[in-house]
């Protein structure tokens, strides 16, 4: 089949949730079909693995990020959500308008809701193509949860107001976009149920997030951690993403002090690119390390006493959970972090939603190395192995073949 991916948010390098999913689904598809990838990438960061499989790469520079003033103006003059304007590119629209009539794809797959603005162009240029929307998150749920967390703190009322506006607009926008597509992919049954609550009858198929197990074998733990006394609690992720920012600040300022009352040497590592000023400020706290961008997060995860994912907001499923599971590291999670996975508490991870509960879980892992190893091994068997990308792809291939997996 001829399959076109529109994955404008950095297909490569796969160093954050969205690029990891976009890249790996395109890579698996290219092993079986003729794939063309449209999107944004820097010339120096060319996705050679896709090219080696014969995929056609139609990548252009990303448009400049909108200024805060422009985003504020859009909030006032537009009834659409911020996401509808986030990465809008007239160059990408022209490219699709020119290419798709010649390509005549059987499938056009839109990777995430922020590509939905291309739908009219796709329908006009490739009228016979099946259009699939890959919903990485139920976006209105993410904003609902952000609102519920931020509204409790007067210092966060401005972002809470933003979320309140976005929830209403996203519910309307997601409903309209999903109804215009032929199939909607979700990363979990929970996200599928959230879309169903919007009254969407478009066929929905769960194609979960995955992990490339082969890429994690033989990872050497980071000497930056192993050379220091532990325990080391590691939180990986892109650190300008609002749920990650909230989680890092909450853990560093509230949870870690409770851990250090019992274990003064305990250290919290925030590992990921693009830390906001509020995240960078955590580095001044005792036993908090903010790495900023690292060449490879896997050695930090491999060296962790536990990988902590203390999310209080978010939707979809969290790839950092699978990354830790692929390295058999113990996981300490909130229920939002575990959402969408078949996590069994005290078998695959320790779950807690309060600061005291998370602190006790961290202490339990640090004080019981045998139990910690068992948690990591169980996470590997029960979370990572079933979700290797090659297995995940089987569900997407069934969609392409015209059947809808249950």
C-alpha positions in Angstrom: 0.0 0.0 0.0 1.0 3.6 -0.4 0.9 5.3 3.0 1.6 8.9 3.8 2.4 10.0 7.3 1.9 13.7 8.2 4.0 13.9 11.3 5.1 17.4 11.5 6.4 17.5 15.1 10.0 16.2 14.7 10.0 12.7 13.3 13.7 12.5 14.2 15.6 12.2 16.5 13.2 10.1 18.6 14.1 11.7 21.9 10.6 12.6 23.3 7.2 11.1 23.4 5.7 12.4 20.1 8.8 11.9 17.9 9.3 8.4 19.4 5.8 7.3 18.4 5.9 9.0 15.0 9.3 7.6 14.1 8.7 4.0 15.2 5.2 3.7 13.6 6.6 5.0 10.4 9.7 2.7 10.7 7.6 -0.4 11.2 5.2 0.5 8.4 8.1 1.1 6.0 9.1 -2.5 6.4 5.8 -3.6 4.8 4.5 -0.7 2.6 5.6 2.2 0.5 5.8 5.1 3.0 6.2 8.8 2.5 6.7 11.0 5.5 5.8 14.6 5.5 6.8 16.9 8.4 9.5 19.0 10.0 13.1 18.1 10.6 16.5 19.8 10.7 18.7 18.9 7.8 21.5 17.8 10.2 19.1 15.3 11.9 18.1 13.2 9.0 16.1 10.0 9.8 18.5 7.6 7.9 16.8 4.4 9.3 13.7 5.4 7.4 15.5 6.2 4.2 17.4 2.9 4.4 14.0 1.1 4.3 13.1 3.0 1.1 10.8 5.6 2.7 10.4 8.9 0.9 11.2 11.7 3.2 9.5 15.0 2.4 10.8 17.1 5.4 10.9 20.8 5.6 12.1 23.3 8.3 9.7 23.9 11.1 7.9 27.2 11.1 9.1 29.7 13.8 7.4 29.2 17.2 4.6 31.6 17.8 5.3 34.4 20.2 3.5 34.7 23.5 1.8 37.8 22.1 0.6 36.0 19.0 -0.8 33.1 21.1 -2.6 35.6 23.3 -4.1 37.3 20.3 -5.3 33.9 18.9 -7.0 33.2 22.3 -8.9 36.4 21.9 -9.9 36.4 18.2 -10.2 32.7 17.6 -12.7 30.1 18.9 -10.2 27.3 18.1 -7.9 25.8 20.7 -4.2 26.7 20.8 -3.3 23.3 19.4 -5.1 24.2 16.1 -2.5 26.9 15.5 0.6 25.5 17.2 2.5 24.2 14.2 0.5 25.5 11.3 2.7 25.7 8.2 1.7 27.1 4.8 4.8 25.4 3.3 3.5 22.0 4.4 0.1 22.7 3.0 1.6 23.6 -0.4 3.8 20.5 -0.3 0.8 18.2 0.4 -1.3 20.0 -2.3 1.5 19.4 -4.9 2.5 15.9 -3.9 -0.6 14.0 -2.9 -2.3 14.0 -6.4 0.8 12.4 -7.8 1.3 10.0 -4.9 -2.3 8.9 -4.8 -1.9 7.3 -1.3 -4.2 4.6 -0.1 -3.9 5.9 3.5 -3.0 9.4 4.9 -2.2 9.1 8.6 -2.2 12.3 10.6 0.1 12.0 13.6 -1.5 13.9 16.4 -4.3 16.5 16.6 -2.1 19.5 15.8 -1.9 18.2 12.2 -5.7 18.4 11.7 -5.5 21.7 9.9 -4.2 19.8 6.8 -7.5 17.8 6.6 -9.2 20.0 3.9 -6.1 19.9 1.8 -5.7 16.1 2.2 -9.4 15.5 1.2 -9.1 17.7 -1.9 -5.7 16.3 -3.0 -6.3 12.6 -2.2 -10.1 12.1 -2.2 -10.0 8.3 -2.2 -7.5 7.9 0.6 -8.5 6.6 4.0 -7.7 9.3 6.6 -6.5 8.0 9.9 -6.0 10.3 12.9 -3.4 9.1 15.5 -4.6 10.7 18.7 -1.5 10.7 21.0 -3.7 12.1 23.8 -7.3 12.9 24.6 -6.2 16.5 24.6 -9.3 17.9 26.4 -8.6 15.5 29.3 -5.1 16.7 29.6 -6.3 20.3 30.0 -9.1 19.3 32.4 -6.5 17.7 34.7 -4.2 20.6 34.4 -7.0 22.9 35.4 -7.9 20.8 38.4 -4.3 20.9 39.7 -3.5 24.6 39.0 -6.9 26.0 40.2 -6.0 25.0 43.8 -3.0 27.5 43.9 -3.5 31.2 43.4 0.0 31.5 41.9 -1.2 29.2 39.1 -4.5 30.9 38.3 -3.3 32.3 35.0 -2.4 28.8 33.5 -5.6 27.5 35.1 -7.6 30.1 33.2 -5.8 29.2 30.0 -6.8 25.5 30.6 -10.4 26.4 31.3 -10.6 28.1 27.9 -8.8 25.2 26.2 -11.0 22.5 27.6 -14.2 24.0 26.0 -12.5 24.6 22.7 -10.7 21.2 22.6 -13.9 19.3 23.3 -15.5 21.0 20.3 -12.4 20.8 18.1 -11.6 17.1 18.9 -15.2 16.1 18.2 -15.2 17.9 14.8 -11.8 16.6 13.7 -12.5 13.0 14.8 -15.8 13.0 12.9 -14.1 14.1 9.7 -11.6 11.2 9.8 -12.2 7.5 8.8 -10.4 5.9 11.7 -9.1 7.3 15.0 -6.2 5.6 16.8 -5.9 6.0 20.5 -3.0 4.9 22.8 -5.3 3.4 25.4 -8.8 2.3 26.1 -9.1 5.1 28.6 -8.4 7.7 25.8 -10.9 5.9 23.6 -13.6 6.2 26.3 -12.8 9.9 26.7 -13.4 10.4 23.0 -16.6 8.4 23.1 -17.9 10.8 25.8 -17.6 13.5 23.2 -20.2 11.6 21.1 -17.7 10.4 18.4 -18.9 7.4 16.5 -15.8 7.2 14.1 -14.2 3.8 14.5 -11.5 3.9 17.2 -8.7 1.4 17.5 -6.2 1.2 20.4 -2.6 1.2 19.0 -0.6 1.6 22.2 2.7 3.2 22.7 5.7 0.9 22.5 9.4 0.5 23.0 12.3 -0.8 20.9 13.7 -3.4 23.3 16.8 -4.0 21.2 17.8 -0.4 21.7 18.0 -0.8 25.4 20.1 -4.0 25.6 23.6 -3.5 27.0 23.0 0.1 28.3 25.8 1.1 30.7 24.6 3.0 33.7 25.7 6.7 33.8 28.9 7.1 35.8 27.6 10.6 36.8 25.2 8.7 39.1 27.1 5.5 39.9 30.1 7.5 41.2 27.9 9.2 43.8 26.2 7.7 46.9 22.6 6.8 46.4 19.7 6.3 46.2 19.1 8.1 42.9 15.5 8.8 41.8 15.3 9.7 38.1 12.5 11.5 36.3 13.1 11.6 32.5 11.2 13.7 30.0 10.9 16.8 28.0 11.0 19.5 30.6 9.0 22.3 29.0 5.9 20.0 28.8 3.5 21.3 31.4 2.7 18.0 33.1 6.4 17.2 33.4 7.2 20.7 34.8 4.5 20.3 37.5 5.7 16.8 38.4 9.3 17.8 38.7 8.6 20.8 40.9 6.2 18.9 43.1 8.5 16.0 43.6 11.6 18.2 44.2 9.9 20.6 46.6 7.4 18.3 48.4 8.2 14.6 48.0 12.0 14.6 48.1 12.3 16.4 51.5 10.1 13.7 53.0 12.4 11.1 51.5 15.5 12.8 52.8 14.2 13.0 56.4 14.9 9.2 56.4 17.6 9.1 53.7 19.6 12.4 53.7 21.8 11.2 50.8 18.8 10.6 48.4 19.1 12.6 45.1 16.5 13.5 42.6 17.6 13.7 38.9 15.5 15.6 36.4 16.8 14.4 33.0 15.6 16.0 29.8 15.9 18.8 27.4 14.3 22.3 27.3 13.9 22.8 31.1 11.9 25.9 31.9 13.3 28.5 34.3 11.1 27.0 37.1 12.7 23.6 36.5 16.2 25.0 36.3 15.6 26.7 39.6 15.2 23.3 41.3 19.0 22.8 40.8 19.5 25.1 43.8 17.7 22.8 46.1 19.7 20.2 48.2 20.2 17.0 46.3 18.4 18.0 43.2 20.2 17.7 39.8 18.7 19.2 36.6 20.8 17.8 33.7 19.2 19.8 30.8 19.7 18.1 27.4 21.7 14.9 27.5 22.9 12.9 24.5 21.2 9.8 25.7 18.8 9.4 28.7 19.1 5.6 28.8 22.3 5.5 31.0 20.6 7.8 33.6 17.5 5.5 33.7 19.8 2.4 33.9 21.5 3.9 36.9 18.3 4.8 38.8 17.5 3.3 42.1 13.9 3.9 40.9 12.4 5.8 38.0 9.8 8.1 39.4 6.9 9.5 37.3 5.0 11.7 39.7 2.5 13.1 37.2 -0.6 14.9 38.5 -1.9 15.9 35.1 -1.8 14.4 31.6 -3.5 12.0 29.3 -2.5 9.2 26.9 0.3 6.8 28.0 3.8 7.8 29.1 6.7 6.4 27.1 9.1 7.0 30.0 7.3 4.2 31.9 8.2 1.8 29.0 11.7 3.1 28.8 12.3 2.3 32.5 10.6 -1.1 32.1 12.8 -1.9 29.1 15.8 -1.5 31.4 14.2 -3.4 34.2 14.3 -0.5 36.6 11.8 -0.2 39.5 9.0 2.2 38.9 7.3 4.6 41.4 4.2 6.0 39.7 1.1 8.0 40.2 -2.1 6.5 38.9 -2.1 9.1 36.0 1.5 7.9 35.1 0.3 4.3 35.1 -2.9 5.0 33.1 -3.3 2.9 29.9 -0.9 0.2 31.0 -1.8 -3.1 32.7 0.2 -2.1 35.8 -0.4 -4.3 38.8 0.5 -2.4 42.0 3.3 -4.0 44.0 4.1 -6.4 41.1 5.1 -4.2 38.2 5.4 -0.9 40.1 4.6 0.9 43.3 1.6 3.3 42.9 0.8 6.3 45.1 -1.0 9.6 44.5 0.0 11.6 47.6 3.4 13.1 48.5 3.6 10.9 51.6 2.7 7.8 49.6 5.3 8.5 46.9 8.0 9.2 49.6 7.2 5.9 51.3 7.3 4.0 48.0 10.8 5.6 47.2 12.1 4.6 50.6 10.7 1.1 50.2 12.5 0.6 46.9 15.8 2.1 48.3 15.7 -0.1 51.4 14.8 -3.4 49.8 17.1 -4.2 46.9 15.6 -7.7 46.4 12.1 -6.3 46.1 13.3 -3.5 43.8 15.0 -6.0 41.5 11.8 -8.1 41.4 9.7 -5.0 40.6 12.1 -4.1 37.7 12.0 -7.7 36.3 8.2 -7.8 36.5 8.0 -4.4 34.7 10.2 -5.8 31.9 8.1 -9.0 31.5 4.7 -7.5 31.8 5.0 -4.0 30.4 8.0 -3.8 28.0 8.0 -7.2 26.3 4.3 -7.2 25.2 4.8 -3.6 23.9 7.8 -4.0 21.7 7.1 -1.9 18.6 7.0 -4.9 16.4 4.1 -6.3 18.4 2.4 -2.9 18.6 2.6 -2.6 14.8 0.5 -5.7 14.3 -2.6 -3.7 15.5 -1.9 -0.9 13.0 -1.3 -3.4 10.2 -4.8 -4.9 10.9 -6.2 -1.4 10.4 -4.5 -1.0 7.1 -5.8 -4.4 6.1 -9.3 -3.2 6.7 -10.1 -5.1 9.9 -10.7 -3.4 13.3 -9.1 -5.2 16.2 -11.3 -5.5 19.3 
